[in-house]
Amino acid sequence: MKMYLSAAAASFMLLAGIGVAAAEDIIIQPEQDTVVREYVKKQPLASVKLPGVELNVGTALPDTVELHEVPNVKYRYVVVDNRTVLVDPSTRKIVKVYN
């Protein structure tokens, strides 16, 4: 009986963890995505190098990286290793990587 309860508790904790992770997902609306793409084309930046930093959603960028504003969008952008990344300025975490 204890084994069944432990398995059920473990399953519940796993599902709860997945729910929390899903709640942290950032969804960029198509309108915002279009605004960002167009703005970045018109306002190109020099690419910065960040050795050892992987450009993945959720990766936090160092404080030394200057983030640039996109009008009417809450996120900021920067070009790292010739790839534009969209960053949440409050956490400095990457929310989208453009190719």
Secondary structure as a PSIPRED ss2 file (coil, helix, strand):
# PSIPRED VFORMAT (PSIPRED V4.0)

   1 M C   1.000  0.000  0.000
   2 K H   0.000  1.000  0.000
   3 M H   0.000  1.000  0.000
   4 Y H   0.000  1.000  0.000
   5 L H   0.000  1.000  0.000
   6 S H   0.000  1.000  0.000
   7 A H   0.000  1.000  0.000
   8 A H   0.000  1.000  0.000
   9 A H   0.000  1.000  0.000
  10 A H   0.000  1.000  0.000
  11 S H   0.000  1.000  0.000
  12 F H   0.000  1.000  0.000
  13 M H   0.000  1.000  0.000
  14 L H   0.000  1.000  0.000
  15 L H   0.000  1.000  0.000
  16 A H   0.000  1.000  0.000
  17 G H   0.000  1.000  0.000
  18 I H   0.000  1.000  0.000
  19 G H   0.000  1.000  0.000
  20 V H   0.000  1.000  0.000
  21 A H   0.000  1.000  0.000
  22 A H   0.000  1.000  0.000
  23 A H   0.000  1.000  0.000
  24 E C   1.000  0.000  0.000
  25 D C   1.000  0.000  0.000
  26 I C   1.000  0.000  0.000
  27 I C   1.000  0.000  0.000
  28 I C   1.000  0.000  0.000
  29 Q C   1.000  0.000  0.000
  30 P H   0.000  1.000  0.000
  31 E H   0.000  1.000  0.000
  32 Q H   0.000  1.000  0.000
  33 D H   0.000  1.000  0.000
  34 T H   0.000  1.000  0.000
  35 V H   0.000  1.000  0.000
  36 V H   0.000  1.000  0.000
  37 R H   0.000  1.000  0.000
  38 E H   0.000  1.000  0.000
  39 Y H   0.000  1.000  0.000
  40 V H   0.000  1.000  0.000
  41 K H   0.000  1.000  0.000
  42 K H   0.000  1.000  0.000
  43 Q C   1.000  0.000  0.000
  44 P C   1.000  0.000  0.000
  45 L C   1.000  0.000  0.000
  46 A C   1.000  0.000  0.000
  47 S C   1.000  0.000  0.000
  48 V E   0.000  0.000  1.000
  49 K C   1.000  0.000  0.000
  50 L C   1.000  0.000  0.000
  51 P C   1.000  0.000  0.000
  52 G C   1.000  0.000  0.000
  53 V C   1.000  0.000  0.000
  54 E C   1.000  0.000  0.000
  55 L C   1.000  0.000  0.000
  56 N C   1.000  0.000  0.000
  57 V C   1.000  0.000  0.000
  58 G C   1.000  0.000  0.000
  59 T C   1.000  0.000  0.000
  60 A E   0.000  0.000  1.000
  61 L C   1.000  0.000  0.000
  62 P C   1.000  0.000  0.000
  63 D C   1.000  0.000  0.000
  64 T C   1.000  0.000  0.000
  65 V C   1.000  0.000  0.000
  66 E C   1.000  0.000  0.000
  67 L C   1.000  0.000  0.000
  68 H E   0.000  0.000  1.000
  69 E E   0.000  0.000  1.000
  70 V C   1.000  0.000  0.000
  71 P C   1.000  0.000  0.000
  72 N C   1.000  0.000  0.000
  73 V C   1.000  0.000  0.000
  74 K C   1.000  0.000  0.000
  75 Y C   1.000  0.000  0.000
  76 R E   0.000  0.000  1.000
  77 Y E   0.000  0.000  1.000
  78 V E   0.000  0.000  1.000
  79 V E   0.000  0.000  1.000
  80 V E   0.000  0.000  1.000
  81 D C   1.000  0.000  0.000
  82 N C   1.000  0.000  0.000
  83 R E   0.000  0.000  1.000
  84 T E   0.000  0.000  1.000
  85 V E   0.000  0.000  1.000
  86 L E   0.000  0.000  1.000
  87 V E   0.000  0.000  1.000
  88 D E   0.000  0.000  1.000
  89 P C   1.000  0.000  0.000
  90 S C   1.000  0.000  0.000
  91 T C   1.000  0.000  0.000
  92 R C   1.000  0.000  0.000
  93 K E   0.000  0.000  1.000
  94 I E   0.000  0.000  1.000
  95 V E   0.000  0.000  1.000
  96 K E   0.000  0.000  1.000
  97 V E   0.000  0.000  1.000
  98 Y C   1.000  0.000  0.000
  99 N C   1.000  0.000  0.000
